[in-house]
């Protein structure tokens, strides 16, 4: 009986809320906006350690030290549309699964980079977060005195109550400019620390039954390697630059593993188990062009293609057993699956145009426009991970202070197009252990990002 109870508790613990809604400024869970309008594959500053290591060889100064922070003000809402697979809500709990859930978070994501140039050779290093974020959903005070205490965690609780998903990169890079050809080649190596810390509601059979809901918490992390390569070509001296880069998947190919603890609480019984999460993060291709129309006017066009189709599922299982499911979502023979999250995302892309003007020698004014496609299909969308087609507009300024100290600030507004997935969610159609509550409903998101950075050049 004790073993049966433990199995029920473990089934409760879907990836602990494997994922949380994030501070996304791009497709999927991509967050790489450090550098703002000068964070591109043709920008010769320390952000190049990620965007295009080859650009380091075009730095204007022998040494550069760069500090950057993105502060995101993000508001979201989710209102579940009742589905045939929903469990009936008991007396006193009406609306607990269909009330509008809301979120407002202020999140800060820092970045640090530095570079040095020795003739045609340049080296750089950086610490930054290109994937992930943190979310905390607002409590539903209508149920603060309810006999069912879990209802206060809002209608989003089946997917995320609060948590963090984050991949932090520690990067070293080098670039070499080949003689007088105008061509630079670059290479970077990344040590990636990925974490998932999330709390969510769960039931033993993957439904949204209020009478049997419990809580799960996953605390996992892992270290993996990856690399980046790039090229930058100065097609017209001091006038036209063409750049392209490739960032490999964390782990280079296939799935990565995060290990840690899974804690469950169900029907008064608590458990703690050693587990791992198997998942795959994408590789990214970037291209860009920068054209100096005249010394006081520059144009930029750049974009990225992110291979989110590798993000097929997230499998939570026993640490010492394989984690695999069949086409129906059922556990494969010999597998140690506790819970699987089918994702089956799509590849996505983003494109941006920007311009800078220098009305006076120390002052640069910037304008940017862009579009990001959506990586998450309707069938897989839930409040743990939200993604939208979005348009963005950015306004910024950069000022040269005291010789070679530069300070910049940029405000970017993302216009996310609302989504209604009522009747389209595929969560409840999977077999256990992949089954989850229907997540169809109305989703909205609004994000404003303030980027501030300083660069010290020597």
Secondary structure in CASP SS format (residue, H / E / C, confidence):
PFRMAT SS
TARGET T0000
AUTHOR 0000-0000-0000
METHOD secondary structure of the structure
MODEL  1
X C 1.00
X H 1.00
X H 1.00
X H 1.00
X H 1.00
X H 1.00
X H 1.00
X H 1.00
X H 1.00
X H 1.00
X H 1.00
X H 1.00
X C 1.00
X C 1.00
X C 1.00
X C 1.00
X C 1.00
X C 1.00
X C 1.00
X C 1.00
X C 1.00
X C 1.00
X C 1.00
X C 1.00
X C 1.00
X C 1.00
X C 1.00
X C 1.00
X C 1.00
X E 1.00
X C 1.00
X C 1.00
X C 1.00
X C 1.00
X C 1.00
X H 1.00
X H 1.00
X H 1.00
X C 1.00
X C 1.00
X C 1.00
X C 1.00
X C 1.00
X C 1.00
X C 1.00
X C 1.00
X C 1.00
X H 1.00
X H 1.00
X H 1.00
X H 1.00
X C 1.00
X H 1.00
X H 1.00
X H 1.00
X H 1.00
X H 1.00
X H 1.00
X C 1.00
X C 1.00
X C 1.00
X C 1.00
X E 1.00
X E 1.00
X E 1.00
X E 1.00
X E 1.00
X E 1.00
X E 1.00
X E 1.00
X E 1.00
X E 1.00
X E 1.00
X E 1.00
X E 1.00
X E 1.00
X E 1.00
X E 1.00
X E 1.00
X E 1.00
X C 1.00
X C 1.00
X C 1.00
X C 1.00
X C 1.00
X C 1.00
X C 1.00
X C 1.00
X C 1.00
X C 1.00
X C 1.00
X C 1.00
X C 1.00
X C 1.00
X C 1.00
X C 1.00
X C 1.00
X C 1.00
X C 1.00
X C 1.00
X E 1.00
X E 1.00
X E 1.00
X E 1.00
X E 1.00
X E 1.00
X E 1.00
X E 1.00
X E 1.00
X E 1.00
X E 1.00
X E 1.00
X E 1.00
X E 1.00
X E 1.00
X E 1.00
X E 1.00
X E 1.00
X C 1.00
X C 1.00
X E 1.00
X E 1.00
X E 1.00
X E 1.00
X E 1.00
X E 1.00
X E 1.00
X E 1.00
X E 1.00
X E 1.00
X E 1.00
X E 1.00
X E 1.00
X E 1.00
X E 1.00
X E 1.00
X E 1.00
X C 1.00
X C 1.00
X C 1.00
X H 1.00
X H 1.00
X H 1.00
X C 1.00
X C 1.00
X C 1.00
X C 1.00
X C 1.00
X H 1.00
X H 1.00
X H 1.00
X H 1.00
X H 1.00
X C 1.00
X C 1.00
X C 1.00
X C 1.00
X C 1.00
X C 1.00
X C 1.00
X C 1.00
X E 1.00
X E 1.00
X E 1.00
X E 1.00
X E 1.00
X E 1.00
X E 1.00
X E 1.00
X E 1.00
X E 1.00
X E 1.00
X E 1.00
X E 1.00
X E 1.00
X E 1.00
X E 1.00
X E 1.00
X C 1.00
X C 1.00
X C 1.00
X C 1.00
X E 1.00
X E 1.00
X E 1.00
X E 1.00
X E 1.00
X E 1.00
X E 1.00
X E 1.00
X E 1.00
X E 1.00
X E 1.00
X E 1.00
X E 1.00
X E 1.00
X E 1.00
X E 1.00
X E 1.00
X E 1.00
X E 1.00
X E 1.00
X C 1.00
X C 1.00
X C 1.00
X C 1.00
X C 1.00
X C 1.00
X C 1.00
X H 1.00
X H 1.00
X H 1.00
X C 1.00
X E 1.00
X E 1.00
X E 1.00
X E 1.00
X E 1.00
X E 1.00
X E 1.00
X E 1.00
X E 1.00
X E 1.00
X E 1.00
X E 1.00
X E 1.00
X E 1.00
X E 1.00
X E 1.00
X E 1.00
X E 1.00
X E 1.00
X E 1.00
X E 1.00
X E 1.00
X E 1.00
X C 1.00
X C 1.00
X C 1.00
X E 1.00
X E 1.00
X E 1.00
X E 1.00
X E 1.00
X E 1.00
X E 1.00
X E 1.00
X C 1.00
X E 1.00
X C 1.00
X C 1.00
X E 1.00
X C 1.00
X C 1.00
X C 1.00
X E 1.00
X E 1.00
X E 1.00
X E 1.00
X E 1.00
X E 1.00
X E 1.00
X E 1.00
X E 1.00
X E 1.00
X E 1.00
X C 1.00
X C 1.00
X E 1.00
X E 1.00
X E 1.00
X E 1.00
X E 1.00
X E 1.00
X E 1.00
X E 1.00
X E 1.00
X E 1.00
X E 1.00
X C 1.00
X C 1.00
X C 1.00
X C 1.00
X E 1.00
X E 1.00
X E 1.00
X E 1.00
X E 1.00
X E 1.00
X E 1.00
X E 1.00
X E 1.00
X E 1.00
X E 1.00
X C 1.00
X C 1.00
X E 1.00
X E 1.00
X E 1.00
X E 1.00
X E 1.00
X E 1.00
X E 1.00
X E 1.00
X E 1.00
X E 1.00
X C 1.00
X H 1.00
X H 1.00
X H 1.00
X C 1.00
X C 1.00
X E 1.00
X E 1.00
X E 1.00
X E 1.00
X E 1.00
X E 1.00
X C 1.00
X C 1.00
X C 1.00
X C 1.00
X C 1.00
X C 1.00
X E 1.00
X C 1.00
X C 1.00
X C 1.00
X C 1.00
X C 1.00
X E 1.00
X C 1.00
X C 1.00
X C 1.00
X C 1.00
X C 1.00
X E 1.00
X E 1.00
X E 1.00
X E 1.00
X E 1.00
X E 1.00
X C 1.00
X C 1.00
X C 1.00
X C 1.00
X C 1.00
X E 1.00
X E 1.00
X E 1.00
X E 1.00
X E 1.00
X E 1.00
X E 1.00
X E 1.00
X E 1.00
X E 1.00
X E 1.00
X E 1.00
X E 1.00
X C 1.00
X C 1.00
X E 1.00
X E 1.00
X E 1.00
X E 1.00
X E 1.00
X E 1.00
X E 1.00
X E 1.00
X E 1.00
X E 1.00
X C 1.00
X C 1.00
X C 1.00
X C 1.00
X C 1.00
X H 1.00
X H 1.00
X H 1.00
X C 1.00
X E 1.00
X C 1.00
X C 1.00
X E 1.00
X C 1.00
X C 1.00
X C 1.00
X C 1.00
X E 1.00
X E 1.00
X E 1.00
X E 1.00
X E 1.00
X E 1.00
X E 1.00
X E 1.00
X E 1.00
X E 1.00
X E 1.00
X E 1.00
X C 1.00
X C 1.00
X C 1.00
X E 1.00
X E 1.00
X E 1.00
X E 1.00
X E 1.00
X E 1.00
X E 1.00
X E 1.00
X E 1.00
X E 1.00
X E 1.00
X E 1.00
X C 1.00
X C 1.00
X E 1.00
X E 1.00
X C 1.00
X C 1.00
X C 1.00
X C 1.00
X C 1.00
X C 1.00
X H 1.00
X H 1.00
X H 1.00
X C 1.00
X C 1.00
X C 1.00
X C 1.00
X C 1.00
X C 1.00
X C 1.00
X C 1.00
X C 1.00
X C 1.00
X C 1.00
X E 1.00
X E 1.00
X E 1.00
X E 1.00
X E 1.00
X E 1.00
X E 1.00
X E 1.00
X E 1.00
X E 1.00
X E 1.00
X E 1.00
X E 1.00
X E 1.00
X E 1.00
X E 1.00
X E 1.00
X C 1.00
END
